[in-house]
């Protein structure tokens, strides 16, 4: 009985914390549950980016390419409908094998050289950056952290309530599976929202949002039998292209 009471307290505390961490996003206008303040997002991204750069073979020593990346990135950030307290930084990574681009909390955005090589135009690079800027503007990292805290709390409560010393390994596997399923669900939703917001950013900055569909086509071709890392946690490219076309129609309307 004591174990059940403790489990219930852990679960209730997790749910209360999650439900009370509400903030209104100035870009999307949506109320969202976040697990970090703006300042914490910036600090987390700045702490993480040096190790990440090292893991991707460092920065590409190409001043012309980096200047181009910074110019396009700044143009897109300036097109955001509301000013955000993020010091956006754009990093061109020397990695030549992994086709990827990603955003860290607080405005740290990275593109691998392998990704850059696949693109045919400035507008396609702008499409990649707009998608990543959208992740930052929508505060997806802060949302995901809040969701993970909730999942960890509820998983911990379940383990406390149903703990079987002879079956600890199964419990650990179940906890990992629960977290994985929750993360996948939110990740797919985040990607589609980043595409929608990315379309708007591209249009407002003077770029053709159709370039985002072109990027999908390019990466599908280069992926061969398996998709590039850029697609690893995303919805299927075909479904994603349909959603982008829908977002373009809405933006034009």
Secondary structure, DSSP 4 states (H G I P E B T S, - for coil): -HHHHHHHHHHHHHHHHHHH-EEE-TTT--EEE-SS-HHHHHHHHHHHHHHHHHHTTSB---HHHHHHHHHHHHHHHHTSSS--S---EEEEE--SS---EEEETTTEEEEEHHHHHH--SHHHHHHHHHHHHHHHHTTHHHHHHHHHHHHHHHHHHHHHHH--GGGHHHHHHHHHHHHHHHHHHHHHHHHHHHHHHHHHHHHHTT--THHHHHHHHHHHHHHTTS--GGGTTSPPHHHHHHHHHHHHHHHH-
